[in-house]
């Protein structure tokens, strides 16, 4: 009887997620195909924080230098106290591409108290752009992102056509090895469930978010909200920035909004081939997302167990005991779970059969969330590229 009750709760939750959570699972918010010709093109400056990125820069930086953009486009790469030859590689790429008039490479200053490393580097780049370039838009992008030649045109067309102050892309993460296929699409699925893109893109909804790998933002709006300083200590800086921008727009510029969507052509070069790589990526910020609350952690563990572990347990118990009601409820819930996950798998061009692994995935992500709390309590929270941010 207890398992039957919990199974009914799980089924009810999945019915709500599919019908009442903004259609997050449909994966229908996409940038690919957006490319409207404009009468004039605004000036853009890309801000690229780079810490120990020598391996990926030959691809990522070249992809930015090769943008097919009719307007003024400049780039600022900030070498964020790298311990490898990031700066030398960037300088070599600049020389070979003969783009010294377009690309500026600056050395980042030591990290001050109260800032996360990436945002401190971004701030330095934005300040340089403000003093020397004064672009209409800023492109905030990670150093490990490969941009197709038309990407900047797509972003600007979307922003101009819909009068958006912020356009952000959830780039296609690397998904080649077993652990990547098992856990990377689900990472995107969970992100969309937490921040449904259709609600983010609805100017009347309070839901807001952004994806830090690729953000085009109106420079004047960013300055109006207080600059990048408003999220200077945030580990989940992209979503915090999206929230700050949308809140400002809903108060002062009600005719404008933000937009967050998927891309299959703008891709991340970072490898997560080992379970430990993905584990740390999630554990780095999972407890931060819960506001460091033990009660929210407990609630999350219970919710994840009910939502993802109950259906297979109900199927197993119903099969063994001959309880066809329990079996039917478990089977129906598993079908709804798989139905919701399949569109995300399609984005990553994976077989729908991977949807059957969602209970296992939910279990692993629950363990990662618990470990995130343990790391925080042990003073090891927010570890990223040699820096530890135990509390923000």
N, C-alpha and C positions, 0 to 999 in steps of 0.2 A: 504493500500500500504506500509506504513512503516514496519508493522509487517511482511508482505510478504518478503520484502527485508532483514530484519534481519533474518528471517527463512532460506532464501537461504544462508546467511552467515553462520548460525549455521550448516546447512547441509554440506556446503563446508568444514568447520572446522573438522567435524566428519569424512568426507571422508579422509581428510589429516591425522587425528590422526590414523585411522585404516590402511591406506596404506603407510604413509610416516613418521611415528614416530618410526621406528625401530622395529615394531611389539611388542611394550611394553606390550600390552594387552593380549598377548598369554600366558603369565606366563610359558614359556618353559625353563627358565633358572633355573634348580633345581639341588641340591646337592644330594638328596636322590637316592641311587643306586650306587653312586660313592664309590668304595672301591677297589683299585688296590693294590695288594701285592707288597711291595718294598723289594729290597735286603737289605737295611739298613734304619733305621728310624731316622730322625733328633731329636735332643733334643728340648723339648718344655717347656716353663714356662708360666703358666696362671697367668694373672694379674687381680685381682678381687677387684675393688673399692666397698666398702660396707658402706652405710650411712643409718642407721635405717632399716636394712634388717633382723632383727631377725626372723620375721615371715616366710620368704621364704628360709632361709639358710638350714634348715633341709632337704629340697628337692634339692635345686640348688647346694649347696656345695657337698652334697653326690653324686650327679650325676657326678660331676667332679672327685671326688676321686675314683669313680667306672669305670673310662674310661678303655676300653679294648685297650690299646695302647702298642705295643711291645717295643717302645723306651723309653728313659728317659723322664719322665714327672713330673714336680714339680709345685707347686701352691704357690702364694703369695696373701694373702687377706689383704687389707689395710682397717682398721677400720677408716673411714673418719669422725672423731669427732661425732660419733653417740650419741644420747641421750637415746637410748634404750639399751638392753643387747646384741647387735650384737656381740661384741667381746667374751663375755662369751658363747654365743651359738656356735660360731665358735670353741672355745677351747673345748667345750664339744663334738662336732662332731669329732674333731681331736682325742680326747682321745678314744672315742668309736670305731673309725675306725682304731686306732693304726697306724695313718699316720703322726706321728710327724716328720719322716724323709722326708716326701713328701710335707707337708703343713707348710708354715711359716705365722704367723699372726703378723702383725706389726701395731702399733698405728700411725695414720696419724698426721702430724703436722698441726698447725693452717694455715688457708687459707691465702696466701699472696695476695697483690694487683696485679691485672692484670691476675689472673687465675680464671677459673671456678673450682668448687669444685671437680667434677669427674676427670678432667684432672690433677689436682694437686695430687690427690690420685694415679692416674695411673703413673704419673711421679715418685713418691716415690717408687712404686712397680718396675718400670723399672730400676731405679737406683740400687735398692737392687739386682735385678736379674743380672744386668751387673757386679756388684762387686763380687757376690758370686756364680753365676751359669753359666753365659755366654751361654745362650741357643742359638740354631740356629734360632728358631722361638719364637715369643711371641703370646700368645692367649689372646687378650683383650676381656673380656666378662663381662657383667653386672651380678650383684649378684642375679638377679631375673630370670635367664635363667636356664631351666632344659635341660641338654644335654643327649641324648641317649648314651649308652655305646660305640657305634661305631663312634660317631661324630668326635672325634679327628683324627681317622684313615681316615675318609672321607675327612676332611679338608687337611690333609697332603698329601694324595694320589692325590687330585686335584692340590695342589700346586706343587708337585714334577713332576707329569705327564705332566703338561702344562707349567712348569717353570714360576710360578706366584709368584710375590713378596707379594701379598696381596690376601687373599681369605676371603670373607665376606658373612654372611648369614642374610637375612631378616627372622628372626625367626617367627614362627607362634604365633601371638598375641592371647591372651585369647578372645574367642568369644562365650559366653554362655548366657548372659543376653540380653534383648531386645536392649538396646542402643549399646551394643557391636556388635550385629548382624547388626544393622543399619549402624553403623559408622566405625567400625574397618576394614572390608574388603575394604571399600572405601578409607581409609587412605593409605592402601597398593597400591590401584589402582592409587591414585593421586601421590604417591611417584614414582611409576613406570612411570607414564606419564611425570613427571618432570625429572627423571633420567632413561631413558629406559635402562633396564638391558643389552639387546643385544649390545647397543652402549657403555655402560660402559665396557663390556667385549671385545669390539673390540679394539685391540691395536693401530689402526690407527685413532680412533675417539678421539676427545678432551673431550667428555663426561666422567665424572668420579664421583664416589660416593662410599659409603660404609654404612653398617648398624652397628651401634655401639654395638648392643647386642652380636655380635659374629664376631670377626676379627682375623684371623691368619695372622701375618705379619713377614716378614724376618727382623730379628733384625738389621743386618748390613745395610739394605736399610733404615730402620727407622733412624738409626744413621746418614746415609749419607745425609738425607734431613734436618737434624738438630734436630732430636729427636721429642718427643711429644710436645716440646716447640713451634713448628711451628703452632700449633693450640690451644695454651694454653688459649686464650681468646674467643674461638669460642663456641657459644651455640650449633650450628649444627656441632659438632666436628667430627662426623663420616664422613660426606660428605667432610668436609674440609680436613680431613686426606687422603681420597681417591683421592681428587684432587691433593694434594701435592705429593703423591706417584706416581700417573700416570704421572704427569708432569715431575718428576725426571726421570722416566723410559724412557719416550719418548725422553729425552735429552741425557741420559748417558747409558741406557741399553735397546736399542731399541728391543732386542730380548725377553724381558720380559714384562709382563703386570699385570693387576689386574683382579679380577673376583668377581662379586656380583650375588647371586642367592637366590632362595626361598628354604625354608625347611618346611616340615610338621611334622618333628619328633623332631626338636630342638624348644622348646616352651618357651614363656614368661609366668611367673606365676603371673604377675601383673594384678590385676583386674581393669577394667574400667566399672563397672556395672552402674554407674550414668552418666547422661549427663554431669554433671559438671566436672567429672574426665576426660572425653575425650575432653571436651571444653578446659580445662586448658592445657592438653597435646599439643593441636594444637596451642592455643593462645600463649603458652610460646615462640615459635620460628617462628611463621608465618610471623610476621613483620620483623624479622631478615632475613628471606629468601628473603624479598623484599628490603634488604639493607636500611631499615628505610626510604624509599622514599615515600612521599605522592603521587607522580605521578604514581609510580608503584602500589601503593595501589589502586588508582583510576582505573588504567588500569586493575588490577586483578578483581575488582568488576564488571566492565563492561564486561570483558571476561567471567567470571563465569556466569553472567546473560545471555549473548548471548548463551553460550555453553549448559547450563543446564536448564535454565528456559524458553527459547524461545520455544522448542518443545512442551511441554504440553500447553503453551498458544496458540500456533498455532493450535493445535488439538481442543482446546476449542472454540476458535474464529471461526475456520473453520466449526465446527459442528453447532454453533449457527447461523452463517450467511449464511450457505450453500455454502461457498467458498471452493470448492473441491480441488482446486489447493493448497490453504493454508493448508487444512486438510491433503492432501497427503504428502506435504513436511514435515509437523510436524510429521506425522505418520512414514514416512521413517526415519527421523532423530532420533525419539525415538527408532526405531528398531535397528539402528546402535549403539546408545548409550547402549542399553541393550546387544547387541551382544558383544560389547567391554568389558562389565563388567562381563559377565557370567563366563569367565575363572577364574577370581579372586574369585568369589563366589564358584566355584568348589574347589579351594584350601581350602576354609574354610567349605566345605561340606554343603553349604546352597542352598536352592531352587533358581532356576533361576528367580522366581517371585520377589525376592528382587531387581532385576535389575530395576524394575519399580519405585523404590523409589529414583533413582539417582537424579532426579530434586530436591526433598526435601533435599537430602544429600548435593547437591551442594549449595543450599540456606543456610543450616546450617553452612557449612564450610566457606561460604562468611561472615556470621555474626561473626564467630570465628576469621577470619582474620582481620575484622574491629576492633573487641575487642582487638586483639593483639596490634594493633596500639594505641588504647586508653590506654591500660595498659602501653605501652612504654612511651607515652607522659605524663602519670601520675606518672612516676617513679616507676612502679610496674612490669616492663617487666622482663621476664626470671625467674619468681618465681619458685623455685624447691627445695623441701625438706627443707624449712625454710631459704633458701638463695635467695636473689633477685639480678639479674644482669640487671640493668636498661639499660645499654648500653655496647656493646662489640666492 
